[in-house]
Amino acid sequence: MKLLFYLLLLIGQFCYAQDSSKVRKLIEQALIYEQKGDIENAIKTHKKIFEINSDSYQSANSIAGLYGLNQNFSDEIIWAQKAIKIKQNFSMGYINLGNGYAGQGDLKKAEEYYNQAEKYDSLSPYPPYSLGVLEENKGNFKAAIIYYEKSVSRDSTFENGYFNLAAAYANIKDFKKANINILKVLELNPNAKDAQEMHEHIKKEILRQ
């Protein structure tokens, strides 16, 4: 399954029209670092943005997500808290806050914050997806499937949702449904190696049935 601690790329949520030329360049540079997987420099760049504009909840939350990728969950929590302090109804801030607590093993708090994210954005695929990962981590695959189905019903291009659906269905030995969902991932992203590998495994299991 896809890991819970995915990076939440929020560059697109920055409002370029309201940013200075310097901030725009920093945002572009941060995105380049993120795409290269240079997490340390991406964090440093986002912190420069935050120094210029301490109301930038997007940068605070991007920093949180980057710390999560580095499995620095304490700092992920700190920066996600900064984000929602600036913008209380910022759903993705609660997602990263939940991710931080999940990373620390506090699944109860993680669930609480994912539900908060759902409260503030009931159209986003991320709250049900995140709740699904929690259930899957507990071994509750049928409950996870319900959440994952909800995530892709909200966004038909949500690759992670389909991937985790395929994995969850495979775990309950429903390989036909697993195949439907992994093919959806490959339709969206034909070069996804993890999806290609899962598809090969699923095809072998279908032939055995």
Secondary structure, DSSP 8 states (H G I E B T S, - for coil): ---S------GGGS-GGGS-HHHHHHHHHHHHHHHHT-HHHHHHHHHHHHHH-TT-HHHHHHHHHHHHHTT-HHHHHHHHHHHHHHSTT-HHHHHHHHHHHHHTT-HHHHHHHHHHHHHH-TT-SHHHHHHHHHHHHTT-HHHHHHHHHHHHHH-TT-HHHHHHHHHHHHHTT-HHHHHHHHHHHHHH-TT-HHHHHHHHHHHHHHHH-
